[in-house]
Amino acid sequence: MNTELILSTYNSPRALVLTLLSVAQQTRRPDSVCVADDGSGPETAAAIAAVRARFPDLPVRHVWHEDRGFEKNVILNKAIATSQADYLVFIDGDCLIHPGFIARHLELARPDRFLSGSLIRLDTPTTEAVTEDDVLQGRVFDRAWLARTGTFGRFSTRLKAGLLPKPAGHLLEALYPVGRNWCGANGSAYRAAILKVNGLDETMKYGGGDKEFGIRLENSGVKGRHVRFTAPLVHLDHPRGYKDAEKIRAHRAQIALARRQKKVWAEAGIRRGEG
């Protein structure tokens, strides 16, 4: 099974480099990596080139479009459409993935299933202090290191950091009562299943697009399964100047409509004019 990791980015070259370094440390590397770039400047291209030079055995392709504001779903659809992989894993370009992250997603991959994980969120001072060596040596995933940074405000965060032995974490994921919503920063599915629902809705900007996509997958017969406690992912903090309360309210109505109408196909998706 050919696998591609798709990661979205926008003008965050430092975070992107740290993310790609964590990808290079995977026990089971993806067969390719796609940087889905929502209109970044030349610094991002330079960062990708630098990582390619350091890890020539890590295939990285760069899919870009011009900056038209927050259009993450548009660039993700472009990445999906141009991928040659059977199975796609999605993260954001400000997320550091545990060495066993890709292997865990592949372990549970099934054509009738999508996987949805969670995030361990660092605060701003900790994010700014993270070094390349912290990533390469795996310190950012060490529970003692995370505890010292004050990241463990909740017991559930300790669980997300792999507190439980894998069999216990596996069982808890199967029983955990939180909804199995698609998480674009920690999710995966077969490419064929994504194409069957026509990808993501490009009319949706920040807030809600992931959930609407997951609902359509569910409606198509592809059910969600948690990897909340066995696929650790550390999120670097950043401002969200693109957050728009009015758009988020409109997206909630789209989400409700998708659920009520058992919607499967995204009209404004990868292929236009089909249904």
N, C-alpha and C positions, 0 to 999 in steps of 0.2 A: 504494500500500500504506500503510494507516494504521498508525502505530507509536506504542506507548506505552512509556515508561520506568517500570518499577516499582522503587521503592527502599524497603527496609525500614528502620525506625528504632525506637528505644526510648529515650526520655529523654536524648537527646544533641542538644539544639537547636543548639549551636555547630557541631558537626560537620555537622549537617543543612544549615545555612545555607551552609557552605563547599561542600558537595556540590551544592546547588542552584545556587550561583554558577558552578560548573564546567559544569553542564548549560546554563546560559544562554549560555555561550561556545561552544557547539557549532557547527561549520560546517554541520551538518545537524541541526537540533533535532528531537527527537521531536514528534509531533503533540500529545501530552499527557504529563503526568507524574503518576504516582500515588504518593503517600507512604503506604506500608503500615505503619501505626502499631500496634505491639504493646502498646498500653495506656499511652502516655505521658501526662504531666500537661499542664496548660494552656500551659506554656512552649513546647512543640513547636507547638501550634496558633498561638501568637503569632509564632513564628519563620516559619512558613509564610505567615502573613498579611503579614509584613514583606517577604518575598521577592516575593510577589504584587504588592505595592505598588511595588516597585522594577522589576519586570519584568512589566508587565500583559499583555504579548504572549506570556508563557510560561504555558500552561494547566496549573494544578496542582490536582489533587483530593486530598482527605485521607480515607483509609479507616481507621477506628479501631475497636478493640474494647476492652473493659475489661481491665485488667491481671490476668491469671490465672497469672503466671509466664511462662517462655519458651514462647511459642506462635507463633513466626515462621511456621511452615508454615500455620497456621490463617489468619493475616492475609494471607499471600501468596495463599492460595486465594480468599479473599474479594476481593482485588484482581483476580485473574485472572477470577473469575466475573462481576465487575461491569464489566470492561473492554469497550470497544467497538472495540478495535484488532484488526487482523489479525496484527500481529507485536509481540512483547513482548521487551523488553530488561530484564535484571535486574541491579541493583547493590545494595549496602548503603548506608545513609545516613551512612556514615563513609568513603566512597570518592570521590576526586576524579578525574573522567574527562577525559582528553586531549581537546582540541578536535575531533579527528577520530574519536573513539570511536564515536559513533552511526553515522556514515557508514561506518566499517569493518564494523560488524556488519551493516548493511543491504546492503553490497556483496556479502557472502557468504551472505546469507539464501536458504534453499531449503526447500521444504516437507518434504523428507526429511532435513533436517540440523538439528542444534542446534550452537550455537557456544559454546565454553568458553575463557575467557581466564585471566589470572592477576593477581597483585597485586604492587605494589612497596610494601613495608612500611616505614613511617617508625617510628623509635623514639619514646619518650615525649617527650624534650626537643624534638625536631624538630617533633613533632605540636603541642606546646603553643606553639611559636614561629610556626607558620604563620598568616599574616594573610589577610584577604580580598583585599588587593592582590596577594599572592603567587599567589592563584588567578586573579584577574581578568587579571593580566599574564602568566600562564602560567609563572611561575618554578618552580612545583612540578613541572613536567614537563621543565625544563631539566636536561640531564645534568650540566653543570658544577655547578649548584646542588645536585643530588642527591649528587654526589661529595663536595662540601664538607660535607654533613651526615653523611657516613659510611654512607650507605644502600647503596653498592655493595660489600657484603661478598663477593659472588659475581659471577662473570662473567655468569652467567645473568640476574642482575638488570639488568646493563647492556643485555643483549639485550631484556629486557622494556620498557626505557625507550626503545626504538626506535633502538638502536645501528646496526642494519643498514638499508641502503636498502630501501624497501618490497618490491621484487621478491624480494630475497634473504630478507627476513623471511617473505614469503608462502611461498616454497619451503621454508624451514626448518620452518614450522608444519606443512606437509604431510608432512614426513619425520620430525618430532620423535618420539622413541620413548616419551615419557611418555604414560600412559593418557589417553584423551579423556573424562574424567569431567566431569559437570556442575559448574560453579562458580557458585553463587548470587550471588556478588559480582561476577561478570563473565561473564554468560551470556545467551543469547537463543534464541528458537525461535518458530515460528508458534503462535498461540494455539490453532488447531485441533488441532495435534499434542499440545499440553499437555492439552487437554480429552479427547483420545482415551485418555490414560492416567489421567484423572481427577485431574490435578494432583498436588500433594505429599501425602505420607502425614502426616496430622495427629497420629498417635500418636507421631511422632518429634520429639524436642526437639533440643537442641544436639548436633551431632556425628553426621554420617553421612546426614542427610536429603537433602542435595544428591546424594550418590553414589547412593543408592537410587533417587531420581527419574531420574537419568541412565541407570541400568541399565534402568529400565522404558521410557524413551524408546527406547533401543537395541533392546530386545526388540520394540518396536512397529514397528521399521523406520526409525526416525529416528536417524541415526548422528552421532556427535560429530566436530567439526572444530575444531582449535586456532585461537585468535586471540591466542596468548601473546605474540607479538612485534610485533604491529601494532595493538593496541588498548590502549595504556598506561592504567593505572589505579593511582593512589596511595592507599594505605590508611593512615588515621589510627589510631594506636595507642589502645587502651582496655583496661580490665580486663574479665575474663570471669568474673564471680561466678556465672554461671548454669551453668558447666561442671560436669558430673556424671559421674564416671568409671563409675559403675554403669550409667547410661543409655547411655553410649557403648558399653559392652560389649554391652548388649542390642541396640543399633542394628547392631552388626557382624553379629549373628546374623540380623537382618532383611535386611541387605544380601546375605549369603550365600544366604539363602533366595530372594530375588528373582532372583539370578543362576542358582541351581540349577534353579528352577522356571520360568524364562523368564517371570517375572511381568510383566504389563503394567498391570493395573488396580489402583488404590489403593482398597481398600474404605473406608478412612477418609479419603476425599478430598473433592472438591468436591461430588459427588452421592452421597448415601448410599442404601443399599438397592438398588444396581444392580451389575451385573457384566458 
